[in-house]
Amino acid sequence: MTSSPTTSLLTDMYELTMLDAALKSGAAYRPAVFELFGRRLPAARRFGVVAGHARLLEAIARFRFDGDDLDYLSREDIVSAECLDFLRDYQFTGSMMGYREGECYFENSPLLTVTGTFAEAVVVETLALSILNHDCAVASAASRMTIAAHGRPCLDMGARRTHERAAVSAARAAYIGGFQGTSCLEAGKRYGIPTIGTSAHSFTLVHDDEEAAFRAQVASMGPGTTLLVDTYDVTRGVARAVEVAREAGGELGAVRLDSGDLVAQAFRVREQLDSMGATSTRITVTNDLDEYAIASLGAAPVDSYGVGTKLVTGSGIPTAALVYKLVQHGDEAGGVHDVAKKSASKQTVGGLKFAGRVIGEDGYATEELIVVADSRSEAEEIFAREGARPLQVDLVVDGRIVEDAVGKDALSRAQAHHVAARNELPYQGWRLSAGEPAIPTRYIDAANRPDETE
């Protein structure tokens, strides 16, 4: 196993069989524009959150076909010798532009636009979709949870509820959606996300009694730690936790509640803590939370939320349902053709697109404006006329990854951008109930060109 494995076979077989056939037909080197978008938002979502671009760019940098990959493709007779020769020297030399990570998106928003030859752009389809479908789903769920939390911190505790590698990606996506920390140490190491965690019920149970467990934890972590108080009786647990921390010379940092009626328990525990003079001791709650459970705790004296299963599985919507479609290609004579699907319920809009968000006089977004145009400058003239802020930025330029789009600093910028973009949405966009998208999508075709379909 290599220290930096390739990502080239994280793909569907038909990407390579299409490439093989296109090499034979002569279409492989035609200029092409692919677009990644969602035809519609899931029924329970009023907006989506863009996440995963930085991970995609890191994967594109390792999208190479090494000797083992080529041997496998040859041995299994998946593609021809001609195709293997092409793949041996493959390197993405095209360009990508997309929405900023943290941006909100809506129906048909062009989250990622890939330009290059058909050959080099078609083979990254599955990689792009697998990363963005996962990360956008988690970030969208995280955003709804942080809306429901009304400023109280939300913390990712989902590593044990999903695939071990997906846990790292989910932690990053959740951070973009507004979460403040993660229990996953690999995510902390790789992305600089603050890590959190103290003990589980097993730590209490392995000691002779609850008091001994609390003393051991406080001795190790200090009185400012968080003690899990519901292994046995909550009331006795809270009393012991406060006393043990004080004996160690400080006030207990927090208690964690992980079972039962969390709303009722939070009120009782807060009253008990205050009666003991532990007014600075915080209450954190866990136990299979989602945005609705968090919202139900809004009036309770809770200081933070630990979220696991529902976060890493997109809170019931584990994929963003994004697709990757060819929208334009060139021909041998230098002509350019916009193309689109007309299949029932799966229609697409052809042509190179640029996206903007129209902001009303009150400072809130009124619509997503998508312009079909030959160039960015042409689209930006329309945005200026319509009062829209452009949404897309360069991610890859002629095969070179834009440095600002990757790295730990990119993650903190993405979180900050999400807060700003979400604050732009009108009030109805923040509702947790199912309904229409927060804003509608409108198209403008700068040249009124027809899509070329059979």
N, C-alpha and C positions, 0 to 999 in steps of 0.2 A: 504494500500500500504506500502511495506517495504521500509526502507531507502536505501537499497542496493538490488534492484530487481535482480532476477536471469535472466540469458540469455538463459536458456535451451529451451524455446519454440520459440526462434527466429530461427526456423528451419522448414524445409518442412516435412510434415507428413510421406513421404516415408522413411525418415531416420529411424524413429521409427518402421515402419512396417517391414523394412528390418531387423532391430535389433531383433524384435520379432520372425520373421521366422528363423533367424540365431541361436537364442537361442534354438529353437526347433530342428533344423537340426544338431546342434553341431558345426557349423562353427563359432559361435560368438567369441570363445576364440582362434581362430587361429591367430598366429602372422601375421600382415599385414603392408604394406607400401603404403601409399597414397601420391599422388603428385599433387600439385596445379601449373598449368602452363597455358599458352596461346598457342593454336596451331599455331596461326599466329598473326602478328600485324595488327591493323586496316590499311586500305589502306593509310590514310593520316599520319601515324605515322612511323618514321624511328627508333624509340626506345621507350620503355616504362620506367616508373619510379616506383620503388617499394615504396609503402607507405601502412600503415595499420597494420604492424606486432605488434606494441606496443598496438594498440587498440584491436587487436585480443587476445593478451595475457591477457589484462585486462578483456576481456569478458570470456575467458577460466577460469580465476580464479573464476568467478561467475556462471560458468556453472554447476548448481545444480538443482535438481528437488525437490522443496519444497512441502509442503502439498497441497497448492492450485493447483500447476501444476499437481500433481498426481491425485488429485480429479477430475480435468478437464479431464485428459486422461482416467480415469476410467469411469466417467459419460458418456462420448461420445463414450465409447467402442472402443477406438482407438487401444489399445494394450491389451494383455492378462495380467492376474494376475502375471504370471511368469515374464513378462517383467517389470511390475510395481515394483516388488521386486528388480529387477536389477537396475532400474533407481533410486530407493529410496537411494541407496548407491553409486550412480555414482560419480566418480571423475576421471578426466583425469590423468593417471599415466604414460602415454607414453612419447615420446620425439618428439621435433620438431626442425628442422634446416631450415634455409632459407637464401635468399639473405639479405644483410643489407638493412635497409630502406635508401632510397636515391640512391641505386644502379640502374644503367640502366639495362634493360632486353630486350630480343629478342625472336624470335620464339622458343617455346618449352623450354625456360629457366625454371628450376625447382625452382620457387620462394619460395615454401614451401614444405617440406617433413615431413610427419607425420607418426611415427612408434608407434605401440602398438598392442593391440588386434583389430580384426575387429570391435568388439562391441564398444570399446571406441573411435576408430578413425572415424568410419563411421558417428556417430551422430553429429560431429562438422563440417561436410561438408558445410552445408548451411551457418552457421555462418562465417566460413572462407571465403567463396566465396562472401557473401554479403559485408563484410568489405573490402576485398582487391579489388574486382571489382570496388567499388566506389572510394576508396582512390587512387588506382593506376591510374584511369582515370583522376581524378582531378590533381594529381601530374604531370602526363604526360602533361596535358594541361598547367599547370602552368610553367613547364620547357620550353615549346615552347614559352610562352609569355615572360619569362625572357630572353630567347635567342633573341627574337625580340626587346626587350627593350635596349639591348646593355649596360647594367650596370645601367640604370636608374631604380629607385625603382618601383616595382609593388606592389599594395596594394589591399587586398581582401575586396570587398564591396558587397559580394553576399548573405549575410544572409537573406535579404528580398526576395530573388529569389528562395529559395528552402525550403525544410522541415526544421523546426526549429532545429531538432537534427542533420540533415545532414549538416547544416550550420557550426556547431562546428567541425565536422569531416572534412569538406571541407577546413576550415581554416587551420587545422593542415596539411593536405595533400599539400595545396598550399605553406605553409611555407617550407616543404621539397623540393618542386619544385623551390624554390628561392624567393618567395614573402617575403616582409619585414614587413608586418603588416596586421592587420585585423580590421574591424569595429565591429566584434562580441565579446562582452564583456565576454561571457561564455568561448569562446576559449582563451581569454587572461587570465582569471582566472585559467582555467584548465591546460593550456599548457605553460603559460608564454609568449605567443606571444604578441609583442607590439601592442597596440590598437591605432586606429586613428579615427578621425571624428570631425567635428565642427558643421555645420548647413546645412539645406536643404532650398529649395525655400520657404517652408511654414513659416520659421522664418522671411524671408524678407517680405513676404506678410502679416503677422500678425501685423507688425508695420505700422505706418502712412506713412512712405516712406522708401526708401532704405537707406538713410543716417542714419535715426534713428536706423534701424536694424544693420547697421555696427557699430554704436557707442555702441549699447548694447552688441554686441559680443566682441568688443575690450575691453570694460570695464570689461567684465567677464573673457576673456581668454588672454588678453594682445595683444599688436600690432604684436606679432609674429604669430598670428593665421592665418588661411586660410579663406579668404572671397569669397563667391560664387558671381560672378559678372555678371551673365547673366540672372538674373530674368527679367530685363527690357532691357536697352541698354548697351551693353558691354563697349563701350568707356566711357560713363558717369560713369558706375559702377566702372571701374578701377580707374578713376580719384578720385572718392569719397573715394574708399577704401584706396588709398595711403594717401590722405589728412587726413582721420580720424585716421589712424595709427600714422601719424606724430604728429597730435595734442595730441595724447596720449603719445608722447615722444619716439617713436621708428619707425623703418622701418617695413613695412608690411611683414609678413612672406611669404605668397603665395596668389595667386588668383586661383580660380578653374573655369574651363570652362566645361560646361555640355551639350552643344547643338550646332547645326549648323556645319559648315565646320571647324573642329578642327584644321586642318593644317593651313588654311588661318588665322583663328582667333589667333592662337598661334603666328604667325609672327607679326600680327598687335599689339597684346597685348605686346609682348616683345619690339617692337619698342616704344610703348607708355610708358611703364615702364622705359625704358632706357632714354627716352627724359625727363622724370620727375625726373631723378636721382635715381630711385628705382632699381638700378642694382642688388641688392641682393635679390629682391623679386622674388620668384620662380613661375612657372606656373605648375599646375597639371590639368590633363584632365580626364574626365569620359565620360559616354554616350555609353553603350553597346559595349565596346571594346572586341576584340579578338586578337589573335596573328597577324593576317593580318592587322587589323587596327593599332595596335601598330607599326608594321613594316612600315606602310605608314607614320607614324609620326616621323620616324627616323631622317629626316633632319630638322624637325621643332624644335623650341626652347622650348621643353617640358622638365620638370624636373622629373615628376613622373606620374604614371598611376594608376587610380582606376578602378578595373575590377570587374564586378558583375555576371550577368547571364551566360556569356560564360565560366567563370571560374568554377562555381559550377555545371555546366552541362557538364563538360569535353570538352567544345568548340566543340559541335556537336557529341561527342563520349562519351556518359554518362556511359558506362561500358567498362571495359578492356577486356571483353570476356574471362575471365579465367575459367578453368574447374578443377575439383578435381577427380582424377581417381586412382583406385587401380592398382598398378604396380607390386606388389609382395605379396605372402602369404606363410605361412608354412602349413604343414599338420600334422596329428596325429603322423606320424612316425618320425617327425623331419626334413623332407625334406623341401627345399625351392624352390618355383616355381615363375619364372617371368611370368607375364601375361600382355596381351595387347589387345586392341580392334582392329579389322580389318575392321570395318564398313567403307563404302565408304565415303570419305572426313572427317572421324572422327577417323582416325587411331591414335594409341598411341604407344609409345615405352616402353616395359616392363623393369623391373629391377630397383634396387636402383641406383640413379644417383648422381654424384658429378659434379659441374660446375666450370669452370675456364675461364679466359679471356686471350687470347694470345696477348701479347704486342710486336709490332715490334721494330726494332732497332731505329726507329725514335721516339719511345715513344707513338705511337698511337696503339689502338686496331686493330687487324686484323681479329679475329674471336672469337666466343663463342664456347668453347670446353666442351662438355658434355660426361662424362665418366661413363659407366655402370660398376660398380665394387662391390665387396663384402664388401669393407671397405674404409674408408676415407684415410688411409695410402696407400692403393693400388692406389687409384686415385691420391694422391698427388705425388707419384713417377712419374706418367705419366705427371702431370702438370709440374713438374720440368724438365722433358725431353723436353716438348713442349714449355717451356717458358711462362707458364700461371700462373696468380695469382688466387688462390682459391677464390670463391665468397660466399660460404656459411658459416654461423656461427651458433652456437647452440642458440636456443631460449628457449627451455624447455628440461630439462634433467631428465628423470625418474619422471615426474610430477612436477618438481621444475622449476619455471620460472627464467630465468637468469636475474639478477637484472639490468645489463647494458642495457637490451633490452627495458626497460620501463622507464617512468618518463620524466620530463622536459629536463634533460640533454641529454636523448636519442634523443629528437627532434632536438636540436642544432647540435648534432653529425651527424644526418641524413642529415641535410641541407648541412653541410660542406662536407660530403661524396659525396653527389650528385654533388656538384661543381667539385670535383676531378674526379669522374667517368665520368661526361659529358665531361670534358676537355680531357679525354683519347680518345674520339671518333674521327674518321677521319672527315674531313671537311664536306663530304656529309651527315653525320649524323645530322648536325645542320640545314640543309635546311628545310624550312617550306613546300615546295612542296611535293606532293605525290611521292613515289618512293620506291625502295628496302630498306630493313633494313640496318642500318648503317654498320653492319658487318654480315657475314653469320654464321650459326650454323653448327658445325661438331660433329659427334658422334664417340666415340671409345668404343668398348665393350672389356673390359679387358680379358674376357674369351670366347668371341664369342659364347655366349649361345643363343639358340633360345627361342623366346617367346612361351609360352604354350597357344595355343588357339584351340578351337574346329574347 
